[in-house]
Amino acid sequence: MNRLFFLCALGLAIATPPLYASSQKLAEKSGCMGCHLMNRKTVGPAIKNIAHKYAHQKDANAKLFDKVKNGGGGYRHGVWGQVPMPPNPQVSDEDLKTILTWMLKQK
């Protein structure tokens, strides 16, 4: 029985891509990487800078979920500068949660 469990677990580990790789691909597919690079500011802030800024905020996922889903920022209210975060209603809630969890771990 233990051997069968081990073989099943091993099979799942081999067949399932690592969370990092699949989450990054999901971010790319969802359009996040068009404005956010991992280590460098482009149109939007670098992913690692976002993770660092929100590292000690307990409600970071909820704040960012709302901002990414509904848009926010801009010159007067911008956290990162003049360019506002456009709304992203096309990204499913589940995918967005996965992307944000991955993003906030990129310190």
C-alpha positions as YAML, in Angstrom:
chain: A
units: angstrom
residues:
- id: 1
  name: MET
  ca: [0.00, 0.00, 0.00]
- id: 2
  name: ASN
  ca: [2.78, 2.45, 0.89]
- id: 3
  name: ARG
  ca: [4.55, 1.66, -2.34]
- id: 4
  name: LEU
  ca: [1.40, 2.32, -4.36]
- id: 5
  name: PHE
  ca: [0.91, 5.68, -2.59]
- id: 6
  name: PHE
  ca: [4.53, 6.60, -3.25]
- id: 7
  name: LEU
  ca: [4.25, 5.73, -6.96]
- id: 8
  name: CYS
  ca: [1.04, 7.73, -7.33]
- id: 9
  name: ALA
  ca: [2.59, 10.75, -5.58]
- id: 10
  name: LEU
  ca: [5.69, 10.48, -7.74]
- id: 11
  name: GLY
  ca: [3.58, 10.29, -10.88]
- id: 12
  name: LEU
  ca: [1.66, 13.42, -9.90]
- id: 13
  name: ALA
  ca: [4.88, 15.28, -9.12]
- id: 14
  name: ILE
  ca: [6.33, 14.43, -12.51]
- id: 15
  name: ALA
  ca: [3.12, 15.13, -14.44]
- id: 16
  name: THR
  ca: [2.33, 18.44, -12.69]
- id: 17
  name: PRO
  ca: [4.46, 21.44, -13.67]
- id: 18
  name: PRO
  ca: [5.95, 23.39, -10.78]
- id: 19
  name: LEU
  ca: [3.70, 26.15, -9.40]
- id: 20
  name: TYR
  ca: [6.28, 28.77, -10.33]
- id: 21
  name: ALA
  ca: [6.43, 27.80, -13.99]
- id: 22
  name: SER
  ca: [2.69, 27.36, -14.44]
- id: 23
  name: SER
  ca: [1.86, 30.57, -12.56]
- id: 24
  name: GLN
  ca: [4.36, 32.59, -14.56]
- id: 25
  name: LYS
  ca: [2.92, 31.17, -17.79]
- id: 26
  name: LEU
  ca: [-0.56, 32.06, -16.55]
- id: 27
  name: ALA
  ca: [0.64, 35.64, -15.89]
- id: 28
  name: GLU
  ca: [2.09, 35.78, -19.40]
- id: 29
  name: LYS
  ca: [-1.08, 34.36, -20.96]
- id: 30
  name: SER
  ca: [-3.24, 36.83, -19.02]
- id: 31
  name: GLY
  ca: [-1.24, 39.80, -20.29]
- id: 32
  name: CYS
  ca: [0.46, 40.77, -17.02]
- id: 33
  name: MET
  ca: [3.93, 40.49, -18.47]
- id: 34
  name: GLY
  ca: [3.07, 43.00, -21.18]
- id: 35
  name: CYS
  ca: [3.42, 45.76, -18.57]
- id: 36
  name: HIS
  ca: [5.30, 44.08, -15.69]
- id: 37
  name: LEU
  ca: [8.70, 42.43, -15.94]
- id: 38
  name: MET
  ca: [10.22, 40.39, -13.15]
- id: 39
  name: ASN
  ca: [13.18, 42.62, -12.20]
- id: 40
  name: ARG
  ca: [12.70, 45.91, -14.04]
- id: 41
  name: LYS
  ca: [10.08, 48.65, -14.31]
- id: 42
  name: THR
  ca: [8.55, 49.03, -17.76]
- id: 43
  name: VAL
  ca: [5.01, 50.38, -18.18]
- id: 44
  name: GLY
  ca: [4.24, 49.15, -14.67]
- id: 45
  name: PRO
  ca: [6.44, 48.33, -11.69]
- id: 46
  name: ALA
  ca: [8.63, 45.22, -11.57]
- id: 47
  name: ILE
  ca: [6.95, 42.16, -10.08]
- id: 48
  name: LYS
  ca: [9.69, 41.86, -7.45]
- id: 49
  name: ASN
  ca: [9.10, 45.50, -6.44]
- id: 50
  name: ILE
  ca: [5.39, 44.83, -6.04]
- id: 51
  name: ALA
  ca: [6.14, 41.78, -3.90]
- id: 52
  name: HIS
  ca: [8.56, 43.79, -1.76]
- id: 53
  name: LYS
  ca: [6.12, 46.69, -1.28]
- id: 54
  name: TYR
  ca: [3.29, 44.42, -0.14]
- id: 55
  name: ALA
  ca: [5.42, 41.87, 1.75]
- id: 56
  name: HIS
  ca: [4.20, 42.79, 5.23]
- id: 57
  name: GLN
  ca: [0.60, 43.64, 4.41]
- id: 58
  name: LYS
  ca: [-1.83, 40.95, 5.53]
- id: 59
  name: ASP
  ca: [-4.49, 42.12, 3.07]
- id: 60
  name: ALA
  ca: [-2.15, 42.42, 0.08]
- id: 61
  name: ASN
  ca: [-3.95, 39.76, -1.97]
- id: 62
  name: ALA
  ca: [-7.33, 41.44, -1.50]
- id: 63
  name: LYS
  ca: [-5.97, 44.93, -2.26]
- id: 64
  name: LEU
  ca: [-4.18, 43.78, -5.37]
- id: 65
  name: PHE
  ca: [-7.07, 41.58, -6.49]
- id: 66
  name: ASP
  ca: [-9.37, 44.61, -6.51]
- id: 67
  name: LYS
  ca: [-6.81, 46.85, -8.20]
- id: 68
  name: VAL
  ca: [-5.99, 44.35, -10.96]
- id: 69
  name: LYS
  ca: [-9.58, 43.26, -11.56]
- id: 70
  name: ASN
  ca: [-11.17, 46.73, -11.51]
- id: 71
  name: GLY
  ca: [-8.24, 48.98, -12.36]
- id: 72
  name: GLY
  ca: [-6.81, 51.81, -10.32]
- id: 73
  name: GLY
  ca: [-4.06, 54.32, -9.91]
- id: 74
  name: GLY
  ca: [-3.24, 57.11, -12.26]
- id: 75
  name: TYR
  ca: [-1.55, 60.41, -11.50]
- id: 76
  name: ARG
  ca: [-3.62, 61.61, -8.54]
- id: 77
  name: HIS
  ca: [-4.16, 58.27, -6.83]
- id: 78
  name: GLY
  ca: [-1.31, 56.26, -8.24]
- id: 79
  name: VAL
  ca: [0.77, 54.10, -5.98]
- id: 80
  name: TRP
  ca: [3.47, 53.66, -8.62]
- id: 81
  name: GLY
  ca: [3.25, 56.82, -10.72]
- id: 82
  name: GLN
  ca: [1.24, 58.28, -13.56]
- id: 83
  name: VAL
  ca: [0.24, 55.19, -15.52]
- id: 84
  name: PRO
  ca: [-3.01, 53.70, -14.18]
- id: 85
  name: MET
  ca: [-3.62, 49.98, -13.81]
- id: 86
  name: PRO
  ca: [-6.27, 49.15, -16.42]
- id: 87
  name: PRO
  ca: [-9.14, 46.85, -15.41]
- id: 88
  name: ASN
  ca: [-8.75, 43.17, -16.30]
- id: 89
  name: PRO
  ca: [-12.24, 41.65, -16.23]
- id: 90
  name: GLN
  ca: [-11.17, 38.98, -18.75]
- id: 91
  name: VAL
  ca: [-8.94, 37.24, -16.16]
- id: 92
  name: SER
  ca: [-10.95, 34.74, -14.12]
- id: 93
  name: ASP
  ca: [-11.02, 35.21, -10.36]
- id: 94
  name: GLU
  ca: [-9.29, 31.85, -9.86]
- id: 95
  name: ASP
  ca: [-6.49, 32.69, -12.31]
- id: 96
  name: LEU
  ca: [-6.03, 36.13, -10.76]
- id: 97
  name: LYS
  ca: [-5.70, 34.64, -7.27]
- id: 98
  name: THR
  ca: [-3.10, 32.18, -8.57]
- id: 99
  name: ILE
  ca: [-1.13, 34.95, -10.30]
- id: 100
  name: LEU
  ca: [-1.19, 37.22, -7.23]
- id: 101
  name: THR
  ca: [-0.11, 34.43, -4.89]
- id: 102
  name: TRP
  ca: [2.83, 33.69, -7.20]
- id: 103
  name: MET
  ca: [3.66, 37.37, -7.68]
- id: 104
  name: LEU
  ca: [3.76, 38.13, -3.96]
- id: 105
  name: LYS
  ca: [6.30, 35.32, -3.43]
- id: 106
  name: GLN
  ca: [8.80, 36.89, -5.87]
- id: 107
  name: LYS
  ca: [11.01, 38.75, -3.38]
...
